Amino acid sequence: MAPGELLTSGPEPPSRAPLWLRAHVGGLLFSLGCAIQRHCGKVLFVGLLAFGALALGLRGAAVETDLERLWVEAGSRVSQELRYTKEKLGEEAVYTSQTLIQTARGASESVLTPEALGLHLQAALAASKVQVSLYGKSWDLNKICYKAGVPVIENGMIERMIEKLFPCVILTPLDCFWEGAKLQGGSAYLPGRPDIQWTNLDPEQLLEELGPFASLEGFRELLDKAQVGQAYVGRPCLHPDDPHCPASAPNHHSRQVPDIARELSGGCHGFSRKFMHWQEELLLGSPVRSPQGRLLRWGAPEGGGVRGPCGSGAAQDLLGQLAGTGRGQVCRPLPCARWNLSRFARCRYAPLLLQPRTKGLVLVLFGALLGLSLYGATWVQDGLTLTDVVPRGTKEYDFLAAQIKYFSLYEVALVTQGGFDYARSQRALLDLHSRFSALKSVLAPQPPRSWLHRYSTWLQGVQAAFDQDWAAGRITHHSCRNGSEDGALAYRLLIQTGDAKEPLDYSQLDKRRLVDADGLILPELFYVGLTVWVSRDPLGLAASQANFYPPPPEWLHDKYDSTGESLHIPAAPPLEFAQFPFLLSGLRQTADFVEAIEGARAACEEAGRAGIRAYPSGSPFLFWEQYLGLRRCFLLAVCVLLACTFVVCALLLLSPWTAGLIVLVLAMMTMELFGIMGFLGIKLSAIPVVILVASVGIGVEFTAHVALGFLTATGSRDVRSAQALEHMFAPVMDGAVSTLLGLLMLAGSDFDFIVRYFFVVLTVLTGLGLLHGLVLLPVLLSILGPPPQVSLPDGGSHLPHPDPVSLPLSPPHFFLGPSPAFRGPETGAGDASSTFILPPAHSHILVEASKDPSFPTITVVRTYKDSPPGPGLPSLTATGGSEAHWGTHASPGAFTTLTASVTVALHPPPLPGSYVQEVSEEPGHPMATEPKGPGPRC
């Protein structure tokens, strides 16, 4: 009976579709391999050419340092918001805050002492004096730091002096003392005076000295509104004995050391008390207080910070060697290699694993592992902090740990876009600001300091000055020359109509007000007044951090110029970008960030229903936004991937039953890996999620091979499971070992992040893959496995040994039978050798690939001398136990060429170290239930 008939003549013949499809795909692949072999030189050349072309691309490779591209999802709302911000403000408009933290050496020590603050000053001075040479220029802190808006002064001398002296915005506890002036660089020169620096600058005294020589009324009014006063020289000295301590310092004469705790309570001010108030939380982190609220310590574990915002632009088939063996040659395995993984799986592992008691124990243990993993999944926390990335034991790690623990402050902004009328949406804007300020994590100052509040407050002050001048008669319908600067500004604002034909209307002076009783600016004057406020109150604008786009035009005011052109004020263009700055505090855990983000997004959505287009901006929204839907996206991705895996496995294996078991095992692997992450303290972020999602695909490597071996085997479920293990144990184990060897390089990394998040997680994944692929899946298949795709008539597990046949060929012909030439020396007398083909001596054997790679065509070519026709053709004869030979009746003078093509089953000689399996009648597979039939020996 032919083998094909045997495979389909059982009591329940299986479907031929899987076998046909697998044979067809194999034939296509074999044809592809033959084509490659025939043109190996060309293929090698093309491959090397492609490799060289790709290698050239390495020249354009660059290290990606933009965290936004690495961390923000492409096409997400965060990426769209970032794009909008950059379109309006540009790349150079973003600044970062550089922080210096000081902590005490011991837990009982405090840094609320003059000596400790003196060290703080030395460290800050050293940091501020660092210079960097780049692009042919020398850069220091004074050139790149963020400075509040420099006012525009009509007096050129004063304007140049202010430009040189205008300080950087540095938030430091030293600002409560005179020593804070030492951090402010810059100096100016005036004849007859020493160099003017912040350590000796008294603005009030300077204006008195310069008053007789220049008109400084506007500048004086600007300083008064900003409440600059005496700046730093009017503050106490940390070290009163310092010879440079100014005489105007409150403790200069008493030489008494100031009460540092009292001075720092409530925060400090920069040179402007109105616009530069540094809140206590910004300077001291988490200080220790007495029950009465008095500062006791500021040190370990508390710290102090110096913040200097600086402008910045901102990783199986083994190739068999078919050794040619001539006649009389014997292929022997190495004696030391008789044992291998396949023999171990067949003779030791499979019989033990597939015992009923072992199966039950496996199911119980894996069920317990799954339950334990479900519990561990509740321990998994979201988040990835910088301390997880930086190597432990370094200064960088200590700094980041202190910053997160004691200075968990984040600068954020509430951005309002274009597409709505700001002038008529002031109430909705104020409500949005109030809702955002009410969030638990927002450190909201009192009173509110948004640009809209400052703008409205400034207009109210201008209106009040106008009312006074109007009541006193200094301002009339026809003139404002005698009024104050602010009164004259209000005069010019009130007469604006916004009509290009009739821009001025003097009759409106006493009929309307710039700001109503609710603090809302007159809509008709909103953009006109915005131009005036931006030009006349630069410090207030800078303190508001509004970042208007498009920026309002510059406008100079001269109350003595009453011509029509000077009275007309250009309106600012409609706003497309503005922002309300905020500080978020107390954000240490990912849950805190998520709560803050959800509150901010809810406030923006509420404002959206009122017509306001707004979104939050800042590092918490940039890096922690992902956690809002991370677990949902992770679950969705795993479910989709499992479904796709089921479809692909069902199509390729043509067995949905088997595909379902594979997907079940893969889902267990992913769940168990997730739970183990919880026990290991590994937090969930984008990086572990990628590994978890990839675990589904990696798990296929450990399961699909075993499932395919089970499908293509014959016999009972236990026998087929054992055969699958026999054939697939070594490949699966080899893949796992090679993976572990590759991961071993990560174990020596100095970064704890690499070790924990990559080496540990991937090693655990590889171990789970081995356990599920070589332990759980064979047990499940032996219990719940599908029927075989190949069946035999007697239900056995091996094909029967075919009987020897004589080929119907005219002489010369072939005789198929036993041959001692292929026996090893260890072969016993009672052993039956394999059936083989013995070609004639001195023949040329040509092997031609056929459509079925297992059955090539053999052509034997024999040349004889031409002779007259006669019976002198040779014949092949053989006797039992002797070697076949050609008959002697061949005519030596006759030569001819004969070619015979036959289709036979070929078996390549075994590889070195492989196990030689001889076909003989002996007990079958150890797990086979059939008492008879050929099979391998252990």
PEURZI-V706844 format. One record per helix or strand of 2 or more residues. SS is the DSSP state (2 for helix, 1 for strand). FROM is the first residue (numbers start at 1). TO is the last residue. If there is no record, write none. Layout:
ss:from:to
SS:FROM:TO
SS:FROM:TO
This chain:
ss:from:to
2:3:8
2:17:38
2:40:60
2:67:71
2:77:89
2:91:93
1:95:103
2:114:128
1:132:134
1:137:139
2:141:144
2:156:165
1:170:171
2:173:176
2:178:183
2:203:213
2:217:226
2:260:264
1:268:269
1:277:278
2:280:284
1:288:289
1:295:297
1:303:311
2:335:337
2:341:353
2:356:377
2:386:389
2:395:406
1:410:417
2:426:437
2:451:472
2:485:494
2:506:508
2:523:536
2:538:544
2:564:567
1:577:584
2:590:609
1:614:618
2:619:623
2:625:628
2:630:653
2:656:680
2:686:711
2:717:748
2:752:784
1:816:817
2:820:822
1:836:837
1:844:848
1:857:865
1:876:877
1:885:886
1:895:903
